[in-house]
Amino acid sequence: MGQFLEAFKGAQIELQQCPGNRERIFTLLRITRLLASETLGALSMVPFGWRALQAHRALESYSGQRDKLLSVSIARDVRYGAMPRNVMDIYVPASTAHIPEIDGSPLSDDTGLASASGRPVALFCHGGVWCSGEKWHYAPIATRLAQQGILTCVLQYSLYPEARAQDMVAEVSSALSWTLDNITQYGGNPSKVTALGHSAGAQLLAMVLIHRARQASQQSPTKGRRKAAAQTAAAPDCRMPARFIGMAGVYDIGKHYEYEAARGVQYLSTMERAMGGAARFASQSPAAILARAAARSSGQKTSEPAERFGRLHGEALAERVGFHRGGFALGPSTAHAKAPMLFYTCSFTISLALLSVLMINGVFPDS
């Protein structure tokens, strides 16, 4: 719901920039078509959302007795920070669940049940265009991971417009620190934490790791025990997870904005506003930050990620499907063909709602 409300605000901004009523009408029709397609997409996800909510509610609350768990249990709304949304759900595997393996190597000290060192941990950060997302949405995947023996934490963070991207990065960093400090209480191994992020969540986690790496590199060597103790007390947390997995992450904000503009949704999307404006794109783009760092270390002037890092698999795939900088192969929406009556009903409803809001706010003058 928050995403749609912000899209309406973005539509008003775009329409205010139109020079005349004729341009506003054509823009309104285009926006209506886009919002109707998004509405149909959201409605198609209702069955999954219902199953996710039911899966989240059905799990037994974690009692704290790990050695007696017969199935996956959940510790709900575990607080990691001071803000209202600074909570996470922790999915605790059954005591009989075996430790999973990666490439034939166990993720724990043995191949049997969880040892004294603890289970592997997955810390998941959701996406949602930096303005939406709830932890219960991911109950099915978190439950599945826990069934495979992985202690799984699904965190929430403050959303736009209550927070900007840099605020979200700080909160996600706090969630990582909390997990490393406290996950042993739930049977997890802090040395085997994997940070997973999807979409905006992948961008936030990548920024967390970059900030931590930058802070670690800026810490000066200590001299003497007293100086070391003083620096330890004041130093930022630079600890890293064992692994980072980013899924469909937005690592180059500027490039993704070009993609949004090619689709005509740059104003409906909250990305630019959540970043704090286009001037902050580069400072919030992990790929651009790493490219500049690599260029400085090699003495070169280029800052393009593709030039610095060569032909990455993601970049090559993006070009093959047309989602590369300067060339977007985008076909027309097919939502109206799949469900024409529902599509046009949504379009009519959205048009009336937009017109009402815009006329109240004086976007369309009387004459």
Beta strands, then each sheet from edge to edge (+ up, - down):
strand 1: 60-61
strand 2: 73-79
strand 3: 87-92
strand 4: 101-102
strand 5: 105-106
strand 6: 119-125
strand 7: 151-155
strand 8: 188-198
strand 9: 243-247
sheet 1: 1+ 2+ 3- 7+ 6+ 8+ 9+
sheet 2: 4+ 5-
end
